[in-house]
Amino acid sequence: MILIKNVTLYSPDKTGKRDILTGGHTILSVSEGINADDLPGIEIFDGSGLNAVPGLIDNHVHIAGAGGEGGPSTRTAELKLSEMYSAGVTTVIGCLGTDGLTRSVESVLMKAKALRAEGASAWILTGAYQVPAPSITGDIGRDIAVIDEVIGAGEIALSDHRSSCPTTDELIRLTALARVGGMLGGKAGIVNIHLGDAKDPFGPIHEAVAKSELRYTQFLPTHCNRNDYIFEDSKEYGKKGYVDITTSSYPYFPDEEVKPSKALKLLLGAGVPIEHITFSSDSCGSLPGFDDQGRLVKLETGLPSSNLRELADAVLDEKIPLETAVKVLTSSPATILKLKSKGFIAENMDADILFLDERMSMVHLLSMGKWVVRDRVVVRKGVYEK
């Protein structure tokens, strides 16, 4: 058991000075002046001067590696546990991506199981860019319904030269399967959509909703800040459905991408509800650049640390209150993805707690009730990390 004293709590709403009592992987109590006299052997931690926020949720990570657009040598590496923790991330959602041909959903599932065994929290999306989508059981709906770690489908590519160009009917059928699988399994059953650079990128989603009983909230489009015209469309789309802002690509494509911290301010100014906005890193995925002829001319990869960087910039540079900005990496993804024990610091929630100083720098991190970062040093690493 750990008793955290005197932190300024953002649960994510700002609630002032509080004490937090954890036991095992669970938050047992959040209140003022918790007394530990009758709890022998408890660790008491003084959090004076620190802000406590929920551990960050990164909802789009290529945990088992990705890439390959430049040939076999450009396949990216798997996510390291220390990369998560050094970024304040305690929960990841894994996915495939471009390569649903030589990589498998099973490999993503086993990586999620490994991260869980190492003390982190992980779920996955079934499928890949391609339609028909690869799956584990032969049906994405069945994957979602019966496999604990599978909560949705994606990332399905639209409006991109790497997309399999699904028809409206194919997109409807895939999304309906994911929805029913989610209903049967008590999951979100959401479909993560990769948006490419084509004009009117949300068009296929609008057509699918217009032609069916599906709702905009059945989709989570990502890379909504990849260029100016997609971002402008996001300001209207986000009032109906969800928009995910990619944090890791901005430093590599500053002339094309809308900086995530700035994007958050602009979306809020346009009237998009904070509950409809999420940030994700796209880490361990490749970040390719192509010329007008479709030739690969640049290739980068991102890290989960981009989330915390852009969160800090949103608060310090864009002057967005911490209690608002932090929701894009905590309560918003937890609610959208139906991660019932994540995204909030409250009784009976998982003990994932990130401690920040006044400059929005991570000082300590609890993951499932265990210290994984102490005094800015990662103290828990993966099996093969030195």
C-alpha positions in Angstrom: 0.0 0.0 0.0 1.1 3.6 -0.8 -0.3 6.7 0.8 0.4 9.8 -1.3 0.1 13.0 0.7 -0.5 16.6 -0.2 -0.6 16.5 -4.0 -2.5 18.9 -6.2 -5.0 16.6 -7.8 -6.2 16.7 -11.4 -8.5 13.7 -11.6 -8.5 15.0 -14.4 -10.7 17.8 -13.1 -8.8 20.1 -10.7 -9.8 19.2 -7.1 -7.1 20.8 -5.0 -4.9 19.3 -2.3 -5.7 15.7 -1.8 -4.3 12.4 -0.4 -4.4 9.2 -2.4 -4.3 5.7 -0.9 -3.5 2.8 -3.2 -3.4 -0.9 -2.5 -2.3 -3.5 -5.0 -3.1 -2.1 -8.5 -6.2 -0.1 -7.3 -6.9 3.4 -5.9 -8.6 2.7 -2.5 -9.4 6.3 -1.4 -9.0 9.9 -2.5 -9.7 12.5 0.1 -8.2 15.1 2.4 -6.1 14.1 5.4 -6.1 10.3 5.1 -4.7 8.8 8.3 -2.3 5.9 8.0 -1.8 5.2 11.7 -3.8 1.9 11.6 -2.1 0.7 8.3 1.3 -0.9 9.4 3.9 -1.3 6.8 2.4 1.3 4.4 4.7 3.5 2.3 4.0 7.2 2.8 5.0 9.5 0.0 5.0 13.2 0.3 3.8 14.8 -3.0 4.0 18.4 -1.8 4.6 20.8 -4.7 3.6 18.2 -7.3 0.6 17.8 -9.6 -1.0 14.4 -9.8 -2.7 13.4 -13.1 -3.9 10.1 -14.4 -1.3 8.0 -16.2 -1.3 8.9 -19.9 -3.2 6.7 -22.4 -1.6 6.5 -25.9 -4.3 5.1 -28.1 -2.3 4.5 -31.3 1.0 2.7 -30.9 2.7 0.2 -33.2 3.8 -1.9 -30.2 5.0 -4.8 -32.3 6.8 -2.7 -34.9 5.6 -1.4 -38.3 6.9 0.4 -41.3 8.5 -1.2 -44.3 7.6 1.4 -46.9 11.2 1.6 -48.0 11.8 -2.1 -48.1 12.8 -4.8 -45.5 15.5 -2.7 -43.8 12.9 0.0 -42.9 10.8 -2.2 -40.7 10.6 -0.5 -37.3 11.3 -2.0 -33.9 8.9 -3.0 -31.1 8.0 -0.7 -28.3 10.2 -0.9 -25.3 8.7 -0.8 -21.8 11.0 2.0 -20.8 9.9 4.1 -23.7 6.4 4.1 -22.4 7.3 4.9 -18.8 9.8 7.6 -19.7 6.9 9.4 -21.4 4.5 9.1 -18.6 2.4 6.5 -20.5 0.9 3.7 -18.5 -1.6 2.4 -21.1 -1.2 1.7 -24.8 -3.5 0.6 -27.6 -1.5 -1.4 -30.2 -2.2 -1.7 -33.9 -0.6 -3.0 -37.1 -0.7 -0.3 -39.8 0.6 -0.3 -43.4 1.9 -3.9 -43.2 -1.0 -6.2 -42.8 0.7 -8.5 -45.4 3.9 -9.7 -43.7 3.0 -8.8 -40.1 0.1 -10.4 -38.1 -2.5 -9.3 -35.6 -1.3 -12.3 -33.5 2.2 -10.6 -33.1 0.5 -7.4 -31.8 -1.6 -9.5 -29.4 1.4 -11.3 -28.0 3.2 -8.0 -27.5 0.2 -6.6 -25.6 0.3 -9.7 -23.4 4.0 -9.1 -22.8 3.5 -5.5 -21.8 0.8 -6.6 -19.4 3.0 -9.3 -17.9 5.7 -6.5 -17.3 3.2 -4.3 -15.4 1.8 -2.0 -18.0 -1.7 -1.9 -19.5 -2.2 -2.7 -23.1 -5.1 -3.5 -25.5 -5.1 -3.8 -29.3 -7.0 -3.2 -32.5 -7.5 -6.0 -34.9 -7.0 -5.5 -38.7 -4.6 -3.2 -40.6 -4.7 -0.7 -43.5 -6.2 -3.3 -45.8 -9.8 -4.3 -46.4 -10.6 -7.2 -46.1 -8.9 -6.7 -42.7 -6.6 -9.4 -41.3 -7.8 -10.9 -38.1 -7.0 -13.7 -35.6 -10.2 -15.8 -35.7 -11.0 -15.0 -39.3 -13.5 -12.3 -38.4 -12.8 -8.9 -36.8 -16.1 -8.9 -35.0 -15.3 -12.3 -33.5 -11.8 -11.1 -32.5 -13.4 -8.2 -30.6 -16.1 -10.3 -29.0 -14.0 -13.2 -27.7 -10.4 -11.9 -27.2 -10.0 -9.9 -24.0 -7.2 -7.6 -25.3 -9.0 -6.7 -28.6 -11.2 -3.7 -28.2 -11.7 -2.4 -31.8 -10.5 -2.5 -35.4 -7.8 -0.5 -37.3 -6.1 1.3 -38.4 -8.0 1.1 -41.6 -6.6 3.4 -44.3 -8.7 5.9 -46.2 -7.8 8.8 -48.5 -4.3 7.5 -48.9 -2.2 6.0 -51.7 -1.4 3.1 -49.4 -5.1 2.4 -48.8 -6.9 -0.6 -50.3 -9.6 1.8 -51.3 -12.6 0.2 -49.7 -16.0 0.9 -51.1 -18.6 2.6 -48.9 -20.4 -0.8 -48.5 -17.1 -2.5 -47.5 -16.5 0.2 -44.9 -20.0 -0.1 -43.6 -19.8 -3.8 -43.3 -16.4 -3.7 -41.5 -17.6 -1.1 -39.1 -20.9 -2.9 -38.4 -19.0 -6.1 -37.6 -16.7 -4.2 -35.2 -19.8 -2.6 -33.5 -21.6 -5.9 -33.0 -18.3 -7.5 -31.8 -18.0 -4.7 -29.3 -21.6 -5.1 -28.1 -21.1 -8.8 -27.5 -17.8 -8.4 -25.8 -18.6 -5.3 -23.8 -16.0 -3.4 -25.7 -15.9 -0.1 -27.6 -15.9 -1.8 -31.0 -14.6 1.4 -32.5 -12.8 1.6 -35.9 -9.6 3.6 -36.0 -9.3 5.3 -39.4 -5.9 6.3 -40.9 -6.5 9.5 -42.9 -4.1 10.1 -45.8 -3.4 13.3 -47.7 -6.2 13.0 -50.3 -8.7 15.9 -50.4 -12.0 15.5 -48.5 -10.5 12.8 -46.3 -13.6 12.5 -44.1 -15.8 11.9 -47.2 -15.9 8.1 -46.9 -17.0 8.3 -43.3 -19.7 10.8 -44.2 -20.9 8.5 -46.9 -20.9 5.4 -44.6 -22.9 7.3 -42.0 -25.4 8.6 -44.5 -26.0 5.2 -46.1 -26.3 3.2 -42.9 -27.5 3.3 -39.3 -23.9 3.8 -38.1 -23.0 7.0 -36.1 -19.9 9.2 -36.4 -18.9 8.0 -32.9 -18.2 4.5 -34.3 -15.1 5.9 -35.9 -11.8 7.4 -34.5 -10.0 9.1 -37.4 -6.3 9.7 -36.7 -3.6 12.0 -38.2 -6.2 14.8 -38.2 -3.4 17.4 -38.0 -1.4 16.0 -40.9 -2.0 19.1 -43.1 -4.0 22.3 -43.1 -7.0 21.2 -45.2 -7.5 18.0 -43.2 -7.3 20.0 -40.0 -9.8 22.6 -41.2 -12.3 19.7 -42.0 -11.6 18.4 -38.5 -13.0 21.5 -36.9 -16.4 20.6 -38.2 -16.1 16.8 -38.1 -15.1 17.0 -34.5 -18.4 18.4 -33.5 -20.1 15.2 -34.7 -17.4 12.6 -34.0 -14.0 12.1 -32.6 -10.7 13.4 -33.9 -7.2 12.1 -32.9 -4.2 14.3 -33.2 -0.8 12.7 -33.9 1.9 14.1 -31.7 5.1 12.4 -32.9 5.2 13.6 -36.6 5.2 17.4 -36.0 9.0 17.8 -35.4 9.7 15.9 -38.6 7.2 17.6 -40.9 6.8 21.2 -39.5 5.9 22.7 -42.9 3.0 20.3 -43.3 1.7 19.3 -39.9 -0.3 21.5 -37.5 1.5 21.5 -34.2 -0.6 19.3 -31.8 -0.6 21.8 -28.9 -1.8 24.5 -31.3 -4.3 22.2 -32.9 -5.9 21.6 -29.5 -6.3 25.3 -28.9 -7.8 25.8 -32.4 -10.2 22.8 -32.1 -11.5 24.1 -28.7 -11.8 27.6 -30.2 -13.9 26.1 -33.1 -16.3 24.5 -30.6 -15.1 20.9 -30.7 -15.8 19.4 -27.3 -12.7 18.3 -25.3 -14.4 14.9 -24.9 -14.2 14.4 -28.7 -10.4 15.1 -28.9 -7.6 12.7 -28.3 -3.8 12.8 -28.7 -1.7 9.7 -29.7 1.9 9.3 -30.6 1.8 6.8 -33.6 5.1 5.7 -32.0 7.1 2.8 -33.4 5.4 3.4 -36.7 7.2 4.8 -39.7 6.6 8.4 -40.6 7.3 8.5 -44.3 7.4 11.4 -46.7 6.6 10.9 -50.4 7.2 13.2 -53.3 4.6 14.1 -56.0 5.5 10.9 -57.9 4.8 8.7 -54.8 8.5 8.0 -54.2 9.7 7.7 -50.7 12.0 10.6 -49.9 12.0 10.7 -46.1 11.5 8.2 -43.3 11.3 8.9 -39.6 9.8 7.1 -36.5 8.2 8.6 -33.4 8.3 8.1 -29.7 5.7 8.1 -26.9 7.5 11.1 -25.4 5.9 13.4 -28.0 2.6 13.1 -26.0 4.0 14.7 -22.8 5.9 17.3 -24.8 2.8 18.5 -26.6 0.7 18.4 -23.4 3.3 20.6 -21.8 3.3 23.0 -24.7 -0.5 23.1 -24.6 -0.4 24.2 -21.0 2.7 26.4 -21.0 2.6 28.0 -24.4 -1.1 27.8 -25.5 -2.3 28.6 -21.9 -4.9 25.8 -21.9 -5.7 24.8 -18.3 -4.0 21.5 -17.3 -7.4 20.1 -16.2 -8.6 20.6 -19.8 -5.5 19.7 -21.8 -4.8 16.5 -19.9 -8.1 15.0 -20.8 -7.0 14.3 -24.4 -4.5 11.8 -23.0 -6.6 10.5 -20.1 -10.4 10.7 -19.7 -11.2 11.3 -23.4 -9.5 8.1 -24.7 -10.6 6.1 -21.7 -14.3 7.0 -22.3 -14.2 6.7 -26.1 -12.5 3.3 -25.9 -14.5 2.1 -22.9 -11.4 1.5 -20.7 -13.5 1.3 -17.6 -10.7 1.5 -15.0 -8.5 4.0 -16.8 -8.3 7.8 -17.3 -9.4 9.0 -13.9 -7.9 9.2 -10.4 -10.8 8.0 -8.2 -11.8 5.2 -5.9 -11.7 1.8 -7.5 -9.8 3.0 -10.6 -6.4 1.5 -11.5 -3.5 3.2 -9.7 -1.9 4.8 -12.7 -0.7 8.2 -11.5 1.7 10.7 -13.1 3.4 13.3 -11.0 4.4 16.5 -12.7 6.3 19.6 -11.5 5.3 23.2 -12.3 7.1 23.0 -15.7 5.0 20.0 -16.7 8.0 17.7 -16.4 7.6 14.2 -15.1 9.0 13.5 -11.7 7.5 10.1 -10.7 5.1 7.6 -12.2 3.0 4.8 -10.8 1.7 2.0 -13.1 -0.8 -0.4 -11.7 0.2 0.6 -8.2 3.9 0.2 -8.6 6.6 2.8 -8.9 8.1 2.7 -12.4 9.7 6.2 -12.5 11.2 7.7 -9.3 13.0 11.1 -9.3 12.9 11.2 -13.1 14.6 7.8 -13.5 12.9 4.8 -15.0 13.2 2.0 -12.4 11.3 -0.7 -14.2 12.3 -1.9 -17.7 11.5 -4.7 -20.0 13.0 -8.2 -19.8 15.7 -7.6 -22.4 16.4 -4.0 -21.6 19.7 -3.2 -19.8 
